[in-house]
Amino acid sequence: MVKSLKILKAGTERLVLAFFLCAGLCSCSLLSPRETQGEALSFLGAFSVPKEDIVIVEPSKENRDRDQLIVIQLSQMLESSQVKSPSARAEVFYDLGIIYDRLGLEASARSMFLNSLSERPDFAPAYNIIGVYLAQNENFQDAYEAFDSALELDPDNLYPLMNRAIALYYAGRYSLAVPDMERFCDDDLNDPYRMLWLYLIESKTLSHGEALAHLKDRYQKATVEAKNDNWAFNVVDYYLGEKSKKTLIEEMSSNEVPLAEKQSRLCEGYFYIGKEFERLGQDKLAYDYFKLSIATQMYGYLEYRYAFSEIKNLRKQYDFLEYSEPSQDNEIDSE
């Protein structure tokens, strides 16, 4: 059963307030104590990724132009008599938010998602994406509530379950994240991203060998067709030791795939390579691979979003400056 409208509206108002607050925090510059430890100073040294692993591609102008055109069309729909009902307007505002988010225009995206809930307080997709924003800004309790609302309003859509699991993972609540991600993974045995995230979460609750054995078991259950169709199974192969980093990066940067796909592969691949080096305790390399993931400017990808979280956590660990504005810190110093 869905919450009563009165309770739902009260919860929505609280989430809206939290959403605005976390938006404000994004623009604050948080300074840590002066860098006095040699460990932190060495961490900020020369870019450590081998030059042959560095692939920088220009964002697809064609895709950006397409998205900008969609923004114009959707905005015109809202201004005309084409979209009248609150439900229809909620969907258009949501679609606008997704496009703005994909363009890296976070403030505009937030505004559209809030407009969507204003039109329709029981619109589940808006709660899900708002939860992702809240989790990215470490406002975990409100993120959990947003995901809970999305799941309650639309039990058939399990993506909020994945997003809640990832939020729990970054909050350090690994044992609570496992059942969420297990359920999400079991819903589609042919999705490599579900396997990868469950492996990352289980690595925090099991030995590395056990988590790897579970990943191998899930990989073997996937169909041959799925493995041939989804490039991310190459990342699974890399984690299982069946593929070298060199080969993985060659597949990420292949000139045989369209530019937009190459950009997405690089975003995802660099993130998961960074996670592997993090596991190995090579934090400087991990940090720099996360920077390469961010350099792809794939704003709407979870790997892009959480590369910032990884970098923020490493900066806290080594006690040096944090990011002040995620969407503007995309430069790579490869000197």
For each residue, the residues with C-beta under 8 A, 3 or more apart:
1:
2: 8 122 152 153
3: 7 8 11 149 152
4: 7 8
5: 8 9 121 122
6: 9 10
7: 3 4 10 11
8: 2 3 4 5 11 12 121 122 149
9: 5 6 12 13 121
10: 6 7 13 14
11: 3 7 8 14 15 145 149
12: 8 9 15 16 117 121
13: 9 10 16 17
14: 10 11 17 18 142 145
15: 11 12 18 19 127 130 134 142 145 146 149
16: 12 13 19 20 114 117
17: 13 14 20 21
18: 14 15 21 22 134 139 142
19: 15 16 22 23 110 113 114 130 133 134 142
20: 16 17 23 24
21: 17 18 24 25 139
22: 18 19 25 26 133 134 137 139 142
23: 19 20 26 27 106 107 110
24: 20 21 27 28
25: 21 22 28 137
26: 22 23 106 137 325 326
27: 23 24 324 325
28: 24 25 324
29: 324
30: 322 324
31: 321 322
32: 35 315 316 319 320 321 322
33: 36 319
34:
35: 32 40 41 44 319 320
36: 33 40
37: 40 41 318 319
38: 41 42
39: 42 43 318
40: 35 36 37 43 44 318 319 320
41: 35 37 38 44 45
42: 38 39 45 284
43: 39 40 283 284 287 314 318 320
44: 35 40 41 320
45: 41 42 48 284
46: 335
47: 54 288 291 332 333 334 335
48: 45 284 285 288
49: 53 54 285 288 289 292 334
50: 53 54
51: 54 334
52: 246
53: 49 50 245 246 249
54: 47 49 50 51 292 332 334
55: 249 252 253 266
56: 295 332
57: 253 259 262 263 266 296
58: 61 259
59: 63 64 263 296 297
60: 63 64 259 260 263
61: 58 64 65
62: 65 66 260
63: 59 60 66 67 260
64: 59 60 61 67 68 103
65: 61 62 68 69
66: 62 63 69 70
67: 63 64 70 71 99 102 103
68: 64 65 71 72 103
69: 65 66 72 73
70: 66 67 73 74 95 99
71: 67 68 74 75 96 99 100 103
72: 68 69 75 76
73: 69 70 76 77
74: 70 71 77 78 92 95 96 99
75: 71 72 78 79 96
76: 72 73 79 80
77: 73 74 80 82 83 92
78: 74 75 83 89 92 93 96
79: 75 76
80: 76 77 83
81: 84
82: 77
83: 77 78 80 88 89 92
84: 81 88 89
85: 88 89
86: 89 90 119 120
87: 90 91 119 120 123
88: 83 84 85 91 92
89: 78 83 84 85 86 92 93 119 120
90: 86 87 93 94 116 117 119 120 123 126
91: 87 88 94 95 116 123
92: 74 77 78 83 88 89 95 96
93: 78 89 90 96 97 112 113 115 116 119
94: 90 91 97 98 112 113 116 123 125 126 129
95: 70 74 91 92 98 99
96: 71 74 75 78 92 93 99 100 112
97: 93 94 100 101 108 109 110 111 112 113 116 126 129
98: 94 95 101 102 109 129 300
99: 67 70 71 74 95 96 102 103
100: 71 96 97 103 105 106 108 109 112
101: 97 98 104 105 106 109 129 299 300
102: 67 98 99 299 300
103: 64 67 68 71 99 100 299
104: 101 297 299 327
105: 100 101 108 109
106: 23 26 100 101 109 110 133 299 326 327
107: 23 110 111
108: 97 100 105 111 112
109: 97 98 100 101 105 106 112 113
110: 19 23 97 106 107 113 114 133
111: 97 107 108 114 115
112: 93 94 96 97 100 108 109 115 116
113: 19 93 94 97 109 110 116 117 126 129 130 133
114: 16 19 110 111 117 118
115: 93 111 112 118 119
116: 90 91 93 94 97 112 113 119 120 123 125 126
117: 12 16 90 113 114 120 121 123 126 127 130
118: 114 115 121
119: 86 87 89 90 93 115 116 123
120: 86 87 89 90 116 117 123
121: 5 8 9 12 117 118
122: 2 5 8 153
123: 87 90 91 94 116 117 119 120 126 127 153
124: 127 128 149 150 153 154 157 160
125: 94 116 128 129 150 154 157
126: 90 94 97 113 116 117 123 129 130
127: 15 117 123 124 130 131 146 147 149 150 153 160
128: 124 125 131 132 146 147 150 157 159 160 163
129: 94 97 98 101 113 125 126 132 133
130: 15 19 113 117 126 127 133 134 146
131: 127 128 134 135 142 143 144 145 146 147 150 160 163 164 167
132: 128 129 135 136 143 163 302 305
133: 19 22 106 110 113 129 130 136 137
134: 15 18 19 22 130 131 137 139 140 142 143 146
135: 131 132 138 139 140 143 163 166 167 170
136: 132 133 305 306 308 309
137: 22 25 26 133 134
138: 135 170 171 309
139: 18 21 22 134 135 142 143
140: 134 135 143 144 167 168 170 171
141: 144 145
142: 14 15 18 19 22 131 134 139 145 146
143: 131 132 134 135 139 140 146 147 164 167
144: 131 140 141 147 148 164 167 168
145: 11 14 15 131 141 142 148 149
146: 15 127 128 130 131 134 142 143 149 150
147: 127 128 131 143 144 150 151 160 161 163 164 167
148: 144 145 151 152 164
149: 3 8 11 15 124 127 145 146 152 153
150: 124 125 127 128 131 146 147 153 154 157 160
151: 147 148 154 155 157 158 160 161 164
152: 2 3 148 149 155
153: 2 122 123 124 127 149 150
154: 124 125 150 151 157
155: 151 152
156:
157: 124 125 128 150 151 154 160
158: 151 161 162 183 184 187
159: 128 162 163 184
160: 124 127 128 131 147 150 151 157 163 164
161: 147 151 158 164 165 180 181 183 184
162: 158 159 165 166 180 181 184 194 197
163: 128 131 132 135 147 159 160 166 167
164: 131 143 144 147 148 151 160 161 167 168 177 180
165: 161 162 168 169 177 178 180 181 184 197 201
166: 135 162 163 169 170 177 181 197 302 306
167: 131 135 140 143 144 147 163 164 170 171
168: 140 144 164 165 171 173 174 176 177 180
169: 165 166 172 173 174 177 197 200 201 204
170: 135 138 140 166 167 306 309
171: 138 140 167 168
172: 169
173: 168 169 176 177
174: 168 169 177 178 201 204 205
175: 178 205
176: 168 173 179 180
177: 164 165 166 168 169 173 174 180 181 201
178: 165 174 175 181 182 198 201 202 205
179: 176 182 183
180: 161 162 164 165 168 176 177 183 184
181: 161 162 165 166 177 178 184 185 194 197 198 201
182: 178 179 185 186 198
183: 158 161 179 180 186 187
184: 158 159 161 162 165 180 181 187 188 194 198
185: 181 182 188 189 191 194 195 197 198 218
186: 182 183 189
187: 158 183 184 194
188: 184 185 191 194
189: 185 186 218 221 222
190: 222 223 226 230
191: 185 188 194 195 226 230
192: 195 196 222 230 232 233 235 236
193: 196 197 232
194: 162 181 184 185 187 188 191 197 198
195: 185 191 192 198 199 215 218 219 222 236
196: 192 193 199 200 215 232 235 236 239 272
197: 162 165 166 169 181 185 193 194 200 201
198: 178 181 182 184 185 194 195 201 202 214 215 218
199: 195 196 202 203 211 212 214 215 239
200: 169 196 197 203 204 275
201: 165 169 174 177 178 181 197 198 204 205
202: 178 198 199 205 206 210 211 214 215
203: 199 200 206 208 211 279
204: 169 174 200 201
205: 174 175 178 201 202
206: 202 203 210 211 214
207: 210 211
208: 203 211 212 279
209: 212 213
210: 202 206 207 213 214
211: 199 202 203 206 207 208 214 215
212: 199 208 209 215 216 239 240
213: 209 210 216 217
214: 198 199 202 206 210 211 217 218
215: 195 196 198 199 202 211 212 218 219 236 239 240
216: 212 213 219 220 240
217: 213 214 220 221
218: 185 189 195 198 214 215 221 222
219: 195 215 216 222 233 236 240
220: 216 217
221: 189 217 218
222: 189 190 192 195 218 219 226 227 233
223: 190 226 227
224: 227 228
225: 228 229
226: 190 191 222 223 229 230 233
227: 222 223 224 230 233
228: 224 225
229: 225 226
230: 190 191 192 226 227 233
231: 234 251 265
232: 192 193 196 235 236 268
233: 192 219 222 226 227 230 236 237
234: 231 237 238 243 248 251
235: 192 196 232 238 239 248 268 269 272
236: 192 195 196 215 219 232 233 239 240
237: 233 234 240 242 243 248
238: 234 235 241 242 243 244 245 248 272 273 276
239: 196 199 212 215 235 236 272 276
240: 212 215 216 219 236 237 243
241: 238
242: 237 238
243: 234 237 238 240 247 248
244: 238 247 248
245: 53 238 248 249 273
246: 52 53 249 250
247: 243 244 250 251
248: 234 235 237 238 243 244 245 251 252 269 273
249: 53 55 245 246 252 253 269 273
250: 246 247 253 254
251: 231 234 247 248 254 265
252: 55 248 249 262 265 266 269 270
253: 55 57 249 250 262 265 266
254: 250 251 257 262
255: 262
256:
257: 254 261 262 265
258: 261 262
259: 57 58 60 262 263
260: 60 62 63 263 264
261: 257 258 264 265
262: 57 252 253 254 255 257 258 259 265 266
263: 57 59 60 259 260 266 267 296 297 298
264: 260 261 267 268 296 298 301
265: 231 251 252 253 257 261 262 268 269
266: 55 57 252 253 262 263 269 270 292 293 296
267: 263 264 270 271 293 296 298 301 303 304
268: 232 235 264 265 271 272 293 301 303
269: 235 248 249 252 265 266 272 273
270: 252 266 267 273 274 289 290 292 293 296 303 307
271: 267 268 274 275 289 290 293 303 304 306 307 310
272: 196 235 238 239 268 269 275 276 303
273: 238 245 248 249 269 270 276 277 289
274: 270 271 277 278 285 286 287 288 289 290 292 293 307 310
275: 200 271 272 278 279 286 310
276: 238 239 272 273 279 280 286
277: 273 274 280 282 283 285 286 289
278: 274 275 281 282 283 286 310
279: 203 208 275 276
280: 276 277
281: 278
282: 277 278 285 286
283: 43 277 278 286 287 314 317 318
284: 42 43 45 48 287 288
285: 48 49 274 277 282 288 289
286: 274 275 276 277 278 282 283 289 290 310 314
287: 43 274 283 284 290 291 310 311 314
288: 47 48 49 274 284 285 291 292
289: 49 270 271 273 274 277 285 286 292 293
290: 270 271 274 286 287 293 294 307 310 311 314
291: 47 287 288 294 295 307 311 332
292: 49 54 266 270 274 288 289 295 296 332
293: 266 267 268 270 271 274 289 290 296 303 304 307
294: 290 291 297 304 307 308 311 329 330
295: 56 291 292 330 331 332
296: 57 59 263 264 266 267 270 292 293 304
297: 59 104 263 294 304 330
298: 263 264 267 301 303 304
299: 101 102 103 104 106 304 327
300: 98 101 102 304
301: 264 267 268 298 304 305
302: 132 166 305 306
303: 267 268 270 271 272 293 298 306 307
304: 267 271 293 294 296 297 298 299 300 301 307 308
305: 132 136 301 302 308 309
306: 136 166 170 271 302 303 309 310
307: 270 271 274 290 291 293 294 303 304 310 311
308: 136 294 304 305 311 312 323 326
309: 136 138 170 305 306 312 313
310: 271 274 275 278 286 287 290 306 307 313 314
311: 287 290 291 294 307 308 314 315 323
312: 308 309 315 316 322 323
313: 309 310 316 317
314: 43 283 286 287 290 310 311 317 318
315: 32 311 312 318 319 320 321 322 323
316: 32 312 313 319 322
317: 283 313 314
318: 37 39 40 43 283 314 315
319: 32 33 35 37 40 315 316
320: 32 35 40 43 44 315
321: 31 32 315
322: 30 31 32 312 315 316
323: 308 311 312 315 326 329
324: 27 28 29 30 329
325: 26 27 328 329
326: 26 106 308 323 329
327: 104 106 299 330
328: 325
329: 294 323 324 325 326
330: 294 295 297 327
331: 295
332: 47 54 56 291 292 295
333: 47
334: 47 49 51 54
335: 46 47
